[in-house]
Amino acid sequence: MRAGGARRSRSARGLRLNIDRVFHALGDPTRRAIVERLSERPQSVSRLAGPLAITLAAVVQHLQILEQSGLVRTEKAGRVRTCQIEPLGFSVAEKWIHERRAIWERRFDRLGDLLAEEE
């Protein structure tokens, strides 16, 4: 019994860590701009850097954070590193938001029921 509880606890910590990484990654406007650009199509690092008012090295640092969060995947072919959205990375945030939304919807439904009873 204890081992299962420990597994669940580690799993919950892992999920929380992933959520923290995703929201940390999306908390920066430059990283959100990169995600927006990659939502259109995969792009090279140098192409991503073009319209941003930061150095190529800074873009690479932002991409590392996005990769660590699981939101972006990069592949190197020769001298070109191509970046693309990793849809599974967004499922962590989507699941977390969906769960919170379901909780609040149930609470609002109960509140509506209570208010209807008082009328």
C-alpha positions, 0 to 999 in steps of 0.5 A: 500500500505504501509503495503505491502511495509513494508512486502516486506522490512521485507522479503528482510531483512529476505532473506538477513539475511539467505544468510548472515548466509549461506555464514558465515557458509560456510566461515569457512574451518572446517565447509566446511569440516563438510558439505563435510563429511555430504554430504557422509551420516549422522554422529554422532557428535563424528564421525564428530570430529574424523578426525578434529584437534579440540575438540568435544566442538569446533565441536558442536559450528561449528554445531550450526552455521551450524544449525542456517544457515539452512544447517545442521539438528541434531537429538538426540536419547538417548545419540547420536546426529546425524547430516545430511545435510538439502538440503533446506538450500542450496536452499537459496544460490543456488537461490541467486547465480542463480539470480546473474548469470542471471543478469550477463549473460544478461549483457554479452549478451547485451555487445556481441550485442553491440560489434557485432553491431560495427563490 
